[in-house]
């Protein structure tokens, strides 16, 4: 039986570490309930992964402090003294958030679908590390949202796994698709040229990965084994480019995409241990990791976290997981695709990474693409890498 917001908030003890669902699965009614009930507690520690939009509690100050598991621009309104950033691979979430982990939550706030005919609920568009946290937390509070799709896989929950149900119909957070450009399309075409038919691919978030998906429209027999499913992935499923069941941990897009994945057997949602786990990924032949970055230095080392001004813009996410797996897989490839320059004209192929931040060391360098071509770095000396990368700088 569903309960009210006040009853749900009463289940959260003072001083609790509270994990909030992220991406397009933020349980907005529960987060708003936190904000409205803030006088109930002296201290609450809120944790969240990738956020597309700020949470309503970000401007509240006390009693909330925040821990980000994947920084994004959505965090910019938080008082820096109340924000803590934990650098982590997405694939480490089960160990860090699960039972006995250093970030094991006391309470998890999630969004679920309405129940199916068997009485099961679904985490919908975000499973990832949430499923391990749910099974470790003392209290699981779920917003039952009739606008959240029912997806199959590891995110299907029995009623007994949820402590408090709150019914609230709210639109899901949406991820804007953004517009491509001639430069991005050229980068994407170069990246797509390195992907063979019959490959299993992983794709990241952003305008460039979306452009790469568009550039794969004439490929065939591809399989999606990714951390993320977007509208560009949907297009390739409908065109028959992606075959079989697409496996992912997160779905990000708009209401049309959410309706399309609802009850769709061609999509399987999995926990981070499967989507990003080395033991799972290395069994996949021709696994290709396709990611972008902020900058690449002349050795092939990659920074995907810190901007030129020293600000933390993002986190490692699944990049280290997928690149390590691709390079350990039979016929696997890692592709780092990026424009040669930023929007202000600053170079992205640099002599030294901003803040010395190394997301991927040079030893994991494989293919780097810009609009000017492709550099295949594996096996090249440092001098040869420098020459190859400078050719991509334009």
Buried (B, 14 or more C-beta within 10 A) or exposed (E): EEBEBEEBBEBBEEEBBBBBBBBBBBBBBBBBBBBBBBEBBEEBBBBBBBBBBBBBBBEBEEBBBBBBBBBBEBBEEBEEEBBEBBBBBBBBBBBBBBEEBEBBBBBBBBBBBBBEEEEBBBBBBBBBBBBBBBBBBEBBBBBBBEBBBBBBBBBBBEEEBBBBBBBBEBEBBBBEBEEBBEBBBBBBBBBBEBBEEBBBBBBBBBBBBBBBBBBBEEBEEBBBBBBBBBBBBBBBBEEEBBBBBBBBBBBBBBEEBBEBBBBBEBBBBBBBBBBBBBEBBBEBEBBBBBBBBBBBBBBBBBBBBBBBEEEBBBBBBBBBBBBBBBBEBEEBBBBBBBBBBBEEEEEBBBEEBBBEBBBBEBEBBBBBBBBBBBBBBBEBEEEEBBEBBEBBBE
